[in-house]
Amino acid sequence: MPAIVSKINANSIAEELEIKPGDEILSIDKEIMFDLIDYNFLCKSEFLTIEIKKQNGEIEIIELEKDFDEDLGIVFESAVFDKIKPCLNKCIFCFVDQQPEGLRETLYIKDDDYRLSYLQGTYITLTNLTEKDKERIEKLKLGPFYVSLHTTNPELRIKMLKNPNAGKIMEHLKWLKKNHIPLHLQIVLCPGYNDGDELKRTLSDLKNFKNILSVAIVPVGITKFRKDKLHPVTKKIAQETISIADEFNKTAPFNICCSDEFFALGDKCVPTTKYYGNFSQLEDGVGALRLLLDDFAKEKKRLPKSLSAPKKILIVTSQLAKPAIDEIAQELNKIKNLHADVVAVKSDYWGKNISVAGLITSDDLVSAIVGRAFLPDNTKQKAKGKDLTYNPITLSPYNLFSPLTIIIPSVMLRPFTQDFLDGKTLDYVKQQTGLDFFVIQDCYSTREIVDFVLQN
């Protein structure tokens, strides 16, 4: 993908130069850029010559003088301007490979690009790292990188990733250590493969790597579409994994954290803030619930004792997050004239083992809302042309006040859109339910919920 401009920041150099979305940056100082790393490096100069291809096809040369390190204010459509390095693995736990047909095209893309790991925090396996890649990493001192490790056992890693290059993992880790490249590591725990004694081996092998900043352990995600047989993480395995991580944390030079799902599966409370260090792997579901609860502990101080007018909200969340959201709702319900309820979406689309908000589909969301808000207990009715069975609490909470607003997190939607994973939109959900929606943009904060409650 070429260096296509997607946005120009207000009051920036690019805006002054009349660079527009859709324009293509061909070169800077006659150097062709292959990614955002090149762009950032070339833009550090005080004198620049920029070659631009305008949307009408005309080529424009701009010479400018600016302060050292001053940003031009250009946002690109992609962080990589040439071809993204594809994933060459066939991992036994790969989520992309267990998706059904008919979803958004971007959901089937499997990248394994060190540049995206450095720029955006995506996970890489290091199995397609070339000597040229390593030379560039050394030269520019890139890092940190986010690495999908899974195991340090060469034979087991080859088996899990189904790629002979996967067995070189310790060789790669030693090279990264030698070059002082900081790392965040991820272990997808697959029962019967890399749990128990194999997990202990992996953590033991990592103890002498001072360039490792954190290790996140997450459970394998198993959908009903999976063809290869894998076992889910059970309560016993979750508790065992948490104990192993706790034991190694006593002596490890880096932070080892189990994801939020482990504590839900193990029927354990969300750990304290100290457990998560600097929350370095939030995007992997490590510490999100703790961050949310800590944030609400501060935000709830702004809540009033009473509202001037009745208001009711239904917070729709995932099975995983429901206990934490229930705690928040209990505090909200102490406010006179406010009724807050919580419903967790059951994942009929993916299957019972999927419990995260980012994988909720539009029809599963509709089912949860309509069932909770409108149908009586243990009643089977036709709802918007779909035969649905619900077991909601009662209708009574929703008869107290009017109207009702549904609150959902933005992770249910594709970034900067209203699209769900199944290709349907938020407008579709609104049509099916006939209700108003409020989308929380920052899923690690409760400020927007509190602000919504405070609105007249």
Buried (B, 14 or more C-beta within 10 A) or exposed (E): EEBBBEEBEEEBBBBEBEBEEEBBBBBBEEEBBBBBBBBEEBBEBEEBBBBBBBEEEEEBEBEEEBEEEEEBBBEBBBBBBBEBBEBBBEBBBBBEBBBEEEBBEEEEEBBBBBBBBBBEBBBBBBBBBEEEBBEBBEEEEBBBBBBBBBBBBBEBBBBBBEBEBBBBBBEBBEBBBEBEBBBBBBBBBBBEBBBBEBBEBBBEBBEEBEBBBBBBBBBBBBBBEBEEEBEBBEEEBBBBBBEBBEEBBEEBEBBBBBBBBBBBBBEBEBBEEEBBBEBBBBBBBBBBBBBBBBBBEEBBEEBEEEBEEEBBBBBBBBBBBBBBBBBBBEBBEEBEBBBBBBBBBBBBBBBEBBBBBBBBBBBBBBBBBBBBBBBEEEEEEEBEEEEBEBEBEEEEBBEEBEEBBBBBBBBBBBEEEBBBBBBBBBEBBBEBBEBEBBBBEEBBBBBBBBEBBEEE
